[in-house]
C-alpha cells in the first residue's frame, strides 16, 4: 500500500507554477484509534475534508486507516518505505521538469519536524526540498515563527472556532499566515488584514507573509454552526 498521495484537485493546481505536490493521507483525529490531530476542535472535526471526493469511498477510508495504524504500530517499516517513495517521487517530478514539494499532513497534524528515522527527520533528510503544512498547534506555529523549524518546512496556522480575533491579528503581525474558512466568498480584508485566495493553489510556502489565507467553505463545512466558518 503506497504511503504517498500524488495530489488532489487542489494540490495539482501547483503544477502550472512548476511544482509537483505529494502528501500523506492518514485517518484524521481519532478515526483509526490513534490521535493524529491533537489540537482538533469540534468545528474542525465536523468540517474535515477527509471524506471529500475519493475520500468518501469505503476502500479509501480503509486504506487511510490501515496506513495510520501502520505508522504507529510499524514505524520502522513505515518510515523505510516512505523514504524510498520520496526518493522516487523526487526523481519523477524532476523527469517532468517540476520541482518536488510535500505536504506530510494532508489530513493529520503530526510534528514531522520531530519524527525521526535512523536519527534524522524526513524534512532534514531531503533538504532543500520544500515541505509545508497547515497546523492548529499554536506551539508548533510559534516555533515556526521563531525560526526553530527547518528552513525548508513552512507552516500556516489554521483558525478554528476557538481562535480569538486577537490571536489572528497577533500572528499575522508577527509575519505568520492564518488560514480562515469563509462562507460562500472571500473578502478583500478581514480584521483589517489582507486576504489571499488560498483556493488558487496549495503552495502555501509562496504566500505573502502576514496575511489571511482565505478558503471558501467546502463539503461538510457548509453545514457548520460552530463558528469554524466565518461570514465574510
SVG drawing of the C-alpha trace seen along z (x, -y; Angstrom):
<svg xmlns="http://www.w3.org/2000/svg" viewBox="-26 -47 47 50">
<polyline fill="none" stroke="black" stroke-width="0.4" points="0.0,0.0 1.6,-3.3 2.2,-5.9 2.4,-9.0 -0.5,-10.5 0.2,-12.3 -2.1,-15.2 -5.8,-16.1 -7.7,-18.6 -6.2,-21.5 -2.5,-20.4 -2.5,-19.6 -3.1,-23.3 0.6,-23.9 1.8,-22.2 1.2,-25.2 3.5,-27.1 6.2,-24.5 5.6,-22.4 4.6,-18.7 3.0,-18.2 2.9,-14.9 1.4,-14.3 0.3,-11.7 -3.4,-11.0 -3.9,-9.5 -7.2,-9.0 -7.9,-12.2 -8.4,-12.9 -9.0,-9.5 -10.8,-7.7 -8.1,-5.0 -7.9,-4.6 -4.8,-6.8 -5.0,-10.6 -3.2,-12.4 -4.8,-15.8 -4.2,-16.6 -5.4,-20.2 -8.6,-19.5 -11.8,-21.3 -15.3,-20.2 -15.7,-22.5 -12.6,-21.2 -13.7,-17.6 -17.2,-18.2 -15.9,-20.0 -12.9,-17.7 -12.3,-17.1 -11.2,-13.5 -14.4,-12.3 -14.4,-14.7 -14.1,-13.4 -12.5,-9.9 -12.2,-10.1 -15.9,-9.1 -15.1,-5.6 -15.0,-2.9 -11.9,-1.4 -10.1,-4.7 -11.2,-5.1 -9.9,-1.6 -6.6,-2.3 -6.1,-5.5 -7.0,-3.8 -4.5,-0.9 -1.8,-3.4 -2.4,-5.3 -2.2,-2.1 1.0,-1.1 2.5,-4.5 2.0,-3.8 2.5,0.0 5.2,0.5 7.0,-2.9 10.3,-1.5 8.7,0.2 6.5,-2.8 9.4,-5.2 11.7,-3.0 9.0,-2.8 8.3,-6.5 12.0,-7.3 12.0,-5.1 8.8,-6.7 10.0,-10.2 13.3,-9.5 11.2,-8.0 8.8,-11.0 11.7,-13.5 13.0,-11.7 9.6,-11.5 9.0,-15.3 12.4,-16.1 11.7,-14.0 8.6,-16.1 10.7,-19.2 8.8,-20.1 10.1,-20.9 9.1,-18.4 7.3,-19.7 5.4,-17.8 2.6,-18.3 3.1,-15.5 -0.2,-16.3 -2.9,-16.3 -5.5,-15.0 -3.4,-15.0 -1.4,-17.4 1.7,-15.5 5.0,-17.2 7.1,-16.0 9.9,-18.3 10.4,-15.9 9.7,-12.5 12.9,-10.7 14.1,-7.7 17.6,-6.4 18.3,-9.6 17.1,-12.1 13.8,-13.7 12.2,-13.5 12.4,-17.2 16.2,-17.4 17.0,-14.3 15.5,-15.7 16.6,-19.4 16.4,-21.6 13.1,-20.1 10.2,-22.2 7.8,-20.8 4.7,-22.6 1.6,-22.1 -1.4,-23.7 -1.5,-23.3 -3.8,-24.1 -1.0,-23.7 -0.1,-27.1 3.0,-25.6 4.3,-24.3 3.4,-27.5 5.1,-29.7 8.3,-27.6 8.0,-28.2 7.7,-31.9 10.7,-31.9 12.8,-30.2 13.1,-27.0 11.8,-24.7 13.9,-23.6 14.1,-26.4 12.5,-24.2 9.4,-23.5 6.6,-26.1 3.6,-26.2 0.3,-28.1 -1.8,-28.4 -5.4,-27.2 -8.0,-29.2 -10.8,-27.4 -14.0,-28.5 -11.8,-28.6 -9.3,-31.0 -9.7,-34.6 -9.5,-37.5 -6.7,-39.0 -4.6,-35.9 -5.2,-36.0 -4.1,-39.6 -1.0,-38.9 0.1,-36.0 -0.2,-38.0 1.6,-41.0 4.4,-38.5 4.7,-37.6 2.7,-34.4 -0.2,-33.5 -3.5,-32.3 -5.9,-30.1 -9.6,-31.1 -12.6,-29.4 -15.2,-31.8 -18.9,-31.4 -19.5,-31.5 -16.9,-34.1 -13.6,-35.6 -13.5,-39.2 -10.6,-41.5 -9.7,-42.0 -10.7,-40.5 -9.9,-42.1 -8.1,-44.7 -5.7,-42.1 -5.3,-41.3 -6.9,-38.1 -5.2,-35.9 -7.0,-33.4 -5.9,-30.1 -8.0,-28.1 -6.0,-29.3 -3.3,-26.8 -1.9,-24.9 1.6,-26.3 1.4,-28.0 5.2,-28.5 4.9,-31.0 2.3,-33.1 2.9,-36.8 3.7,-36.9 1.4,-38.4 -1.8,-37.7 -5.0,-35.7 -5.2,-32.7 -8.8,-32.6 -10.6,-29.4 -14.2,-29.1 -16.3,-26.6 -16.5,-23.1 -18.2,-19.9 -19.4,-19.4 -18.1,-22.9 -21.2,-24.3 -23.3,-22.9 -21.1,-24.4 -22.8,-26.2 -19.8,-26.2 -18.2,-29.4 -15.4,-27.5 -16.7,-29.0 -16.6,-32.8 -19.1,-35.2 -17.2,-37.5"/>
</svg>
